[in-house]
């Protein structure tokens, strides 16, 4: 090992002066993305370029003083805590949340179809506290914090206010039954009831499971200059497309940063657990093997060329679930 460290010491400063180089060290050489047992001086670069595009003095030689070298592309290296910090302008991929919520992910900066105003997109359960619209969990105008409360956000970190959301149905509805057996029961029961309470009447209702297709909400920024449309690590959105089985996808989220995978199912109906162990039904969802964790909710799901396919809202140890982006756009009357 001493031989390799001696070469590294001689080469380190020269390598780090090169703009594309972000690090050097000693490690095992990689061939075809497979790690070998051969030690080498490893040069980490932001982007791997062909020798023809580099100055001759910037080309890493295959060997230095008889020691093998290896060039590995790693991208730009950043402090991992940035996603949970206060960021101005706030960027999609960072921490955000309703003032009564722990924290989630700022999904995107979108435009109102009617006014063209820039708005903040994330989940209902991130920006509207999982409200069904009449439970008092959230009301239009509530403060939105960046970073979210769990990440230290307080009233001084207000970035905007809740503008509108699609209510999440958390139970079942009732509809008067048309079943002949139920009608017969009502008729007999009412005939008996009218003998003692002529002004009362009994009706039989059928319980209906209320299904959801989106978990989404919008916040209006206090000032448009407080937000940026560039997604952390991805840049600007390039369009919208529909998810298909086998399609490669990726996301940039508060908790796990950048992860990628492939679409596994579409048109999926799922029972999703919300707070309080309450199970809520969602229809026409998309699943992927892309990894995610709590706090990634609200992330946009995109193709490798930054076409938007969905809005992440749920997952397990094995799968991640997202709404179809067209459903979200139609429900909130927005565009990218």
Number of C-alpha atoms within 10 A of each C-alpha: 8 7 10 20 15 11 17 21 12 12 14 16 11 11 20 16 11 13 10 18 22 19 16 21 15 17 18 17 20 18 9 6 8 8 11 12 9 10 17 25 25 20 23 22 22 16 15 14 12 8 11 8 9 11 8 9 9 16 15 15 11 13 12 16 10 10 14 17 21 22 20 18 15 15 15 13 10 8 6 11 11 14 26 24 18 19 16 12 14 26 25 32 32 32 34 39 35 27 26 19 19 19 32 34 35 33 30 27 26 18 18 16 15 9 8 11 14 23 21 30 29 30 29 28 28 31 37 36 20 25 21 19 16 9 9 9 13 23 18 14 13 17 25 31 28 32 29 31 22 18 19 15 23 16 12 8 19 20 25 24 23 23 19 18 28 22 19 23 18 18 15 12 12 12 10 12 14 11 12 9 10 15 15 11 14 15 15 10 14 17 14 11 15 12 9 9 11 11 8 9 13 12 13 15 14 14 13 11 14 15 19 20 19 28 28 29 27 28 27 20 21 14 10 16 10 14 22 18 20 17 24 21 15 17 12 15 18 13 14 17 16 13 25 15 13 12 14 18 24 25 32 28 31 33 22 17 19 17 14 19 18 18 22 19 17 19 12 12 15 18 12 16 13 13 8 6 8 11 14 19 18 20 16 18 20 25 23 25 20 22 19 29 16 16 25 28 32 37 31 31 29 26 23 14 12 21 19 25 24 29 30 30 28 22 22 13 9 10 16 22 28 26 28 24 23 18 18 22 19 11 16 19 12 21 19 16
